[in-house]
Amino acid sequence: MGATGQTTSFLTRRLALPPAPLATASFDREGLARKAADFTTPEFIGTQIVPLIRMERNGHCTNCRSNVVQNTGTGRLTLRYDFGPEDVFFAKLYSDDLGPHCHEINRALWESGFNASAYYRVPQPIGFLTDHNLLLMRCVPGIALGAAFDGHAAVDLVAGSREAAKWLAAMHRSSLTTGSPDSDWESLKLFRMATRLIKAVAVRPEKLDAIRELMNMLEKRIAKLPEPRRFVFTHGRYHHDHIFVSADAIAVIDLDRCRLSDPAKDAAEFVRVLRLTAFKEGFDMGRAENATAAFLSTYLAEIPEAAASLGCYWAAFVFHSFLGGLKQGRAKGTRSWEELMPFYVSEISRALDFSR
């Protein structure tokens, strides 16, 4: 009963109640995969893909290699079309009405300067097949920043994080205003946090006191969020696996969640994912600290107003991950849960102390 009362306070104080969640249903991964199989046939490629990319191909596109590269149950599936080293394309298949919106965002960013003539880029939007809910994009150059965690010699985590901060600042300085703005409820993931909290306590009731203490600390920080705050066009899932580094460009993919929001949301997401990945994978934490410092100092030099709420978002996102770990009841990577739990707690405390 104590946890329920605390949750009610945490989720309602100074925050408007949200509309019904938009995506709580489980997506049919197998059904989406069956649908995607039709999009890898020579006939589909020849009649639907080739006309969009305006390339001359012999016969029925026998020189194209195509395959599904990602289908994680989010309601979106990614395909790859490989016509050769200079002609690689990716397509995103949507199971909902998000497809046209993402095409609009992708095109708006490209046309606003994040294109092939710039250092900071997004994928080139080739076209949207309305009848198939399929967005086609050209492959971006470079190697994912996350390859640094695998020891890739061509990717430096510190230098790449610094460039990632510059790309993010460029996006946050843009004049784009596409879509409706986030509420605090949405941007801080409070609905999903409440759901995770209930499930975590059910699985690990002995952690109730620790959860309550962390939640109370976070509640106090949320109450101090400045009002009003300037919202900017944000990425929504800004982390190292979506950032590609090359000598000629920094390119960022996965634009599905772009919308107006607090700029601190993107910066906090980058830092949270980078540091948790480094710790879970047994990466050099000194290097991760340097990357964190490089990212934050570079980004905040460009967008200093984000500092006022960055700690709050950082703590909320780590707390969300902490609850997810408790709910699953198992660790990931090279760390045991006994090692992960104190790390989560220390990260939340660090975030809450940031620019207090």
C-alpha positions in Angstrom: 0.0 0.0 0.0 2.9 2.4 0.7 4.3 2.0 -2.8 0.9 2.7 -4.4 0.5 6.0 -2.5 4.0 7.1 -3.4 3.4 6.2 -7.1 0.3 8.3 -7.2 2.1 11.3 -5.8 5.0 10.9 -8.1 2.9 10.6 -11.3 0.3 13.3 -10.6 2.0 16.2 -8.8 2.4 19.1 -11.2 1.9 16.9 -14.2 -1.3 16.7 -16.2 -2.7 13.2 -16.7 -1.9 11.9 -20.1 -4.2 10.6 -22.9 -4.5 6.8 -23.3 -1.2 5.2 -24.3 -0.7 5.1 -28.0 1.2 1.8 -28.3 0.6 -0.7 -25.5 -0.4 -3.6 -27.7 2.1 -6.3 -28.6 3.2 -6.2 -32.2 3.1 -9.3 -34.4 6.7 -9.8 -35.3 6.0 -12.9 -37.4 3.2 -11.2 -39.3 5.5 -8.3 -40.1 8.3 -10.6 -41.2 5.9 -12.5 -43.5 4.8 -9.2 -45.1 8.4 -8.1 -45.5 9.3 -11.3 -47.3 7.3 -10.0 -50.3 9.5 -6.9 -50.4 12.7 -8.9 -51.0 11.5 -10.6 -54.2 13.0 -9.6 -57.6 9.5 -8.6 -58.8 8.9 -6.1 -56.0 12.4 -4.7 -56.2 12.1 -4.2 -60.0 8.7 -2.6 -59.9 8.8 -0.6 -56.6 12.3 0.0 -55.4 14.2 0.6 -58.7 11.9 3.2 -60.0 12.3 5.2 -56.8 16.1 5.2 -56.9 16.2 5.7 -60.7 18.8 3.1 -61.5 19.1 1.0 -64.6 19.2 -2.7 -63.8 19.1 -5.7 -66.1 16.3 -8.2 -66.1 14.5 -8.5 -62.7 17.2 -6.9 -60.5 19.1 -10.1 -60.1 22.1 -8.0 -59.0 20.3 -6.8 -55.9 20.8 -8.6 -52.6 18.0 -7.9 -50.1 17.3 -9.1 -46.6 15.7 -8.2 -43.3 18.2 -6.7 -40.9 16.1 -5.8 -37.9 12.7 -6.9 -36.5 12.6 -6.4 -32.7 8.9 -6.3 -32.1 8.5 -2.5 -32.1 6.0 -2.6 -35.0 8.8 -1.5 -37.4 11.0 -3.7 -39.5 14.2 -2.7 -41.5 15.2 -4.1 -44.8 18.5 -3.7 -46.7 18.8 -3.4 -50.5 22.3 -3.8 -51.8 23.0 -3.0 -55.5 26.7 -2.6 -54.9 29.2 -0.7 -52.7 27.9 2.8 -53.8 24.2 1.8 -54.0 23.0 0.5 -50.6 19.6 1.4 -49.4 17.5 0.7 -46.3 13.8 0.6 -46.0 11.6 0.8 -42.9 8.3 -1.1 -42.9 5.7 0.3 -40.5 2.7 -1.4 -39.0 1.0 1.8 -38.0 0.5 5.4 -39.3 3.9 6.5 -38.1 5.4 5.9 -41.6 4.2 9.1 -43.4 5.1 11.2 -40.4 8.7 9.8 -40.3 9.0 10.4 -44.1 7.9 14.0 -43.5 10.5 14.5 -40.7 13.3 12.8 -42.7 12.6 15.0 -45.7 12.3 18.2 -43.5 15.7 17.5 -41.9 17.3 16.8 -45.2 15.9 19.9 -46.8 16.9 22.1 -43.8 20.6 21.3 -44.3 21.3 17.8 -42.9 22.1 16.5 -46.4 24.9 15.1 -48.5 26.5 18.6 -48.9 26.8 19.0 -45.1 29.0 17.5 -42.4 26.1 16.8 -40.2 23.6 14.5 -42.0 20.6 12.3 -41.9 19.7 9.5 -44.3 18.7 10.7 -47.8 14.9 10.1 -48.1 14.4 8.4 -51.4 10.6 7.9 -51.3 7.6 6.6 -49.4 5.5 3.7 -50.8 2.1 4.6 -49.3 0.4 1.4 -50.3 3.1 -0.6 -48.5 3.8 1.8 -45.6 7.5 1.6 -46.6 10.1 4.4 -46.3 13.1 4.0 -48.5 16.4 5.8 -47.6 20.0 5.8 -48.8 22.6 4.2 -46.5 24.6 6.8 -44.5 28.4 6.8 -44.6 30.6 5.8 -41.7 30.7 3.3 -38.8 28.4 3.3 -35.8 29.9 5.0 -32.8 28.9 2.0 -30.7 31.6 0.0 -32.6 34.1 1.5 -30.2 32.7 -0.8 -27.5 33.7 -3.7 -29.7 37.3 -2.4 -30.1 36.9 -1.1 -33.7 40.1 0.7 -34.4 38.5 3.2 -36.7 36.2 4.6 -34.1 37.3 6.7 -31.1 34.7 6.9 -28.4 35.9 10.3 -27.0 36.3 12.1 -30.3 33.1 10.5 -31.6 31.1 11.6 -28.6 32.4 15.1 -29.1 31.2 15.1 -32.7 27.9 13.5 -31.6 27.4 16.5 -29.3 28.0 18.9 -32.1 25.5 17.1 -34.4 22.9 17.2 -31.6 23.5 20.9 -31.0 23.0 21.6 -34.7 19.7 19.8 -34.6 18.6 21.6 -31.5 19.5 25.0 -33.0 17.4 24.2 -36.1 14.1 26.0 -36.7 12.1 22.8 -37.4 8.7 22.6 -35.5 7.1 19.5 -37.1 4.6 17.7 -34.9 3.1 18.3 -31.5 5.3 19.0 -28.5 6.1 16.5 -25.7 4.5 16.8 -22.3 6.7 16.1 -19.2 4.6 13.0 -18.8 5.7 11.7 -22.2 9.3 13.0 -22.3 10.2 11.6 -18.9 8.5 8.2 -19.7 6.3 8.4 -16.6 3.6 6.1 -17.8 6.0 3.4 -18.6 7.9 4.1 -15.4 4.8 3.5 -13.4 4.2 0.2 -15.2 7.7 -0.9 -14.7 7.7 0.1 -11.0 4.6 -2.1 -10.3 6.1 -5.1 -12.1 9.5 -4.6 -10.5 8.1 -4.5 -6.9 6.0 -7.6 -7.7 9.2 -9.5 -8.8 11.5 -8.1 -6.2 9.4 -7.0 -3.1 12.5 -6.9 -1.0 13.7 -3.9 -3.0 10.6 -1.8 -2.1 12.4 0.5 0.3 15.3 1.1 -2.1 12.8 1.8 -5.0 10.8 4.2 -2.8 13.9 6.1 -1.7 15.1 6.6 -5.3 11.6 7.5 -6.4 11.2 10.1 -3.7 14.6 11.7 -4.8 13.5 11.8 -8.4 10.1 13.2 -7.5 11.7 16.2 -5.7 13.9 16.8 -8.8 11.0 16.7 -11.2 9.2 19.3 -9.0 12.1 21.7 -9.6 12.0 21.5 -13.4 12.0 25.1 -14.6 8.8 26.5 -16.1 8.5 27.6 -18.8 11.3 25.8 -20.8 12.3 26.3 -24.4 11.4 23.3 -26.5 13.4 22.4 -29.6 13.3 19.7 -32.3 14.7 16.6 -30.6 15.7 13.1 -31.9 14.1 11.0 -29.2 16.5 8.0 -29.2 19.8 9.7 -29.4 22.6 7.1 -28.6 25.8 5.6 -30.0 24.1 2.9 -32.2 22.3 5.6 -34.2 25.3 7.8 -34.8 27.7 7.1 -37.7 31.2 8.5 -37.9 33.3 9.0 -41.0 36.0 11.4 -42.1 33.5 13.4 -44.2 30.4 13.3 -42.1 28.5 12.6 -38.9 25.2 11.0 -39.8 22.3 10.0 -37.5 19.6 7.5 -38.2 16.4 6.3 -36.6 14.3 9.5 -36.8 11.0 7.9 -35.8 10.6 9.7 -32.5 11.7 13.2 -33.6 9.5 15.9 -32.0 9.5 19.2 -30.1 10.7 18.6 -26.5 13.1 19.6 -23.8 16.6 19.5 -25.4 18.0 17.8 -22.2 16.1 14.7 -23.2 18.5 13.8 -26.0 21.6 14.7 -24.1 20.5 12.6 -21.1 19.7 9.7 -23.3 23.1 9.7 -25.0 24.9 9.8 -21.6 22.7 7.2 -20.0 23.1 4.6 -22.8 26.8 5.3 -23.2 27.7 4.8 -19.6 25.4 1.8 -19.0 26.7 0.1 -22.1 30.3 0.7 -21.0 29.7 -0.7 -17.5 27.6 -3.7 -18.6 30.2 -4.7 -21.3 33.2 -4.3 -19.0 34.6 -1.4 -21.1 37.3 0.9 -19.8 35.2 3.2 -17.5 38.0 5.8 -17.5 37.5 6.1 -21.3 33.7 6.3 -20.8 34.2 9.1 -18.3 36.3 11.0 -20.8 33.6 10.4 -23.5 30.9 11.6 -21.1 32.9 14.8 -20.2 33.6 15.5 -23.9 30.0 15.1 -24.9 28.6 17.2 -22.1 31.1 20.0 -22.2 30.8 20.3 -26.0 27.0 20.1 -26.1 26.4 22.5 -23.1 28.8 25.1 -24.6 26.3 25.2 -27.5 23.0 24.7 -25.7 23.7 26.0 -22.1 20.0 26.2 -21.2 19.7 22.4 -21.3 21.8 22.2 -18.1 18.8 23.2 -15.9 16.9 20.0 -16.7 19.6 17.6 -17.9 20.2 16.0 -14.5 16.4 15.4 -14.0 16.1 13.6 -17.4 19.4 11.7 -16.8 18.2 10.4 -13.5 14.7 9.5 -14.7 16.1 7.5 -17.6 18.5 5.6 -15.4 15.7 4.9 -12.9 13.7 3.6 -15.8 16.5 1.2 -16.8 16.9 0.2 -13.1 13.3 -0.8 -12.9 13.5 -2.7 -16.1 16.5 -4.7 -14.7 14.5 -5.5 -11.6 11.5 -6.5 -13.5 13.5 -8.9 -15.8 15.3 -10.3 -12.8 18.5 -10.9 -14.7 21.6 -9.0 -15.7 23.0 -8.3 -19.2 26.5 -8.2 -20.5 29.4 -9.2 -18.3 28.0 -7.8 -15.0 26.0 -9.6 -12.4 22.9 -8.0 -10.9 24.8 -7.5 -7.7 27.3 -5.3 -9.6 24.6 -3.6 -11.6 22.4 -2.4 -8.8 24.9 -0.2 -7.0 26.0 1.2 -10.4 22.4 2.2 -11.2 22.0 3.8 -7.8 25.3 5.7 -8.1 24.4 6.9 -11.6 21.0 8.2 -10.4 22.7 10.1 -7.5 25.2 11.5 -9.9 22.5 12.7 -12.3 20.4 14.2 -9.5 23.5 16.2 -8.4 24.1 17.5 -11.9 23.7 21.3 -12.1 21.5 21.3 -9.0 
